[in-house]
Amino acid sequence: MPGATRSIRAAVLGSPIRHSLSPALHRAAYAALGLTWWHYDAIECDEAALPGLLDRCGPDWAGLSLTMPLKRTVLPLLDRIDPLVTAVGGANTVLFAAEQRLGYNTDVPGMVRALAEHGVGAGAGPVLVLGAGATASAALAAMADLGERAVSVAVRDPSRAGDLLAAAGRLGVKVNLV
């Protein structure tokens, strides 16, 4: 779209967000690709502010990256979700297309690729996932995709692991909370 007069926007949302490297990474990629009309920002957004922020994303918005604590909160606000989002119980990417909000999880394929490149897969040794948040659920899905069927998960508060355990059940992964 050389010579474009319309800007295209994207952002990473979360709370806290100022530490995120996503804007620097996206901006560097846009510059390398010559996408001078694309803009990527970090926006501080908590769970209560998410519905209003999504409602304000107009036709100049391509999509959003989501981090803590929004990956699960966004689910009822989406028009369509990828099956992987249902299995994991969280979306980290929202695309705006045809006036719809589409939810995806790119954490899982990214983890699978990174782990496989380093020889990690079923039988590579014991697996320990830290935490019970949405990214931990994505890690369970990645391990399941690599053939692992049992994973230990270190959590501070086992009473807050319900969403993770539900994801493990959908993914066919046995979890040992430690």
Phi, psi and omega in degrees: 000045178304144179076012182298142177258344181264131177275149177244132185246149172209163181198162169256135180243144175172179178207111002281160183230343188299339179281348187297135175269356182305315179301315180297317180294313181294316180298321178296318179295316179300317180296316180297328181270357180075022181271067186292343181268359177268140180228137182227127183231168170254130181235121175294122183207123176261181184300319182294327183276345186301312181303315180295320179296315178300320180296331181275354179282108183268197184293347177277358180265128176271320182176180183223145168260139182240139175230193183305135002255032195262350188296328177266324182301326185289337190307310180289352181266000183263149178276323178217146178229146176292147179305327178297325178298318179297315181297316183282327183085023179196146177241135176249000182222132173239124174253143176255117181210138179049043179058030177234157174256115183252129183255136180224161172238108178263354177299315186297304180298329176295317178294317180303312181297313182297316180293315180298321179298338180253016175075016180270130178189191180304134178082002181284352181134176180297147180248131176234121176255136180261125176095168182235017181280189183296326178290326175296322176296322176295322177296322176298317179296321178297315179295321177298318179297328179274001175099004180278136182243356178219132185219139171268142180231121178272121180230148176285322185226098182303336180291345180259013183264011183303313180296320178296315180294324176295317177298317179302318177298316179294329184271352181072033180248129176278129182247133172249109179284130179234000000 
